[in-house]
Amino acid sequence: MTNFLLGAVAGALFACVGTIAAVRQPEIQTRLGLRPAAMLAAAPAPRSEPAPRPEAACPPAAARKVGSVEMLLSPRRFWWIAP
């Protein structure tokens, strides 16, 4: 009985995720009547490739000695969070 219940819950979750993913598509929204067909035609066509982003300048790499104690026990390593 537990296996049936867990299987039913898993199947319901799969159905929900599939439905949500399908309804996010503009063509399916038009078929279901959620969006008028004229609105779909007026929507801009998706770009085949993303717009190029400007390259960020990287700071120069600092020369560090491999195997130094700072690499293992640095307080910055444990407490600093990179953005």
C-alpha positions as CSV (number, residue, x, y, z in Angstrom):
1,M,0.0,0.0,0.0
2,T,2.9,2.4,0.8
3,N,4.5,1.7,-2.6
4,F,1.2,2.5,-4.3
5,L,0.8,5.7,-2.4
6,L,4.4,6.8,-3.1
7,G,4.0,5.9,-6.7
8,A,0.8,7.9,-7.0
9,V,2.4,11.0,-5.4
10,A,5.4,10.7,-7.7
11,G,3.2,10.4,-10.7
12,A,1.2,13.4,-9.7
13,L,4.3,15.4,-9.3
14,F,5.6,14.4,-12.7
15,A,2.2,15.4,-14.2
16,C,2.3,18.7,-12.5
17,V,5.8,19.6,-13.6
18,G,5.0,18.4,-17.2
19,T,1.9,20.5,-17.3
20,I,3.6,23.6,-16.0
21,A,6.4,23.2,-18.4
22,A,4.0,22.7,-21.3
23,V,1.8,25.7,-20.4
24,R,4.9,28.0,-20.4
25,Q,5.2,27.5,-24.2
26,P,3.5,30.2,-26.3
27,E,2.1,27.7,-28.9
28,I,0.4,25.7,-26.2
29,Q,-0.9,28.8,-24.5
30,T,-2.5,29.8,-27.9
31,R,-4.0,26.3,-28.3
32,L,-5.5,26.4,-24.8
33,G,-6.9,29.9,-25.4
34,L,-4.8,31.5,-22.7
35,R,-3.2,33.9,-25.2
36,P,-4.8,35.3,-28.4
37,A,-3.2,34.3,-31.7
38,A,-2.6,37.9,-32.6
39,M,-0.4,38.4,-29.6
40,L,1.7,35.4,-30.5
41,A,2.3,36.8,-34.0
42,A,3.2,40.2,-32.6
43,A,5.8,38.7,-30.2
44,P,9.4,39.1,-31.3
45,A,11.0,36.0,-32.7
46,P,13.6,34.4,-30.4
47,R,17.2,35.1,-31.3
48,S,19.2,32.2,-32.4
49,E,22.3,33.2,-30.5
50,P,22.5,35.5,-27.4
51,A,23.8,39.0,-27.7
52,P,27.6,39.2,-27.1
53,R,28.5,40.4,-23.6
54,P,31.4,42.8,-23.1
55,E,34.4,41.0,-21.8
56,A,35.2,41.9,-18.2
57,A,38.8,42.8,-17.4
58,C,40.3,40.2,-15.2
59,P,42.7,41.3,-12.5
60,P,46.3,40.1,-12.9
61,A,47.0,36.8,-11.3
62,A,49.1,37.0,-8.1
63,A,52.0,34.7,-8.0
64,R,51.5,32.3,-5.1
65,K,53.7,29.5,-3.9
66,V,52.0,26.1,-4.3
67,G,51.6,24.3,-1.0
68,S,52.0,27.3,1.3
69,V,50.3,27.3,4.7
70,E,48.2,30.3,3.6
71,M,46.5,28.0,1.0
72,L,45.2,25.7,3.7
73,L,44.7,27.8,6.8
74,S,43.8,31.2,5.4
75,P,41.0,32.9,7.4
76,R,39.9,34.6,4.1
77,R,39.3,31.1,2.6
78,F,36.9,30.2,5.4
79,W,35.1,33.5,6.0
80,W,35.1,35.4,2.7
81,I,32.2,34.9,0.3
82,A,32.8,35.8,-3.3
83,P,30.1,37.7,-5.2
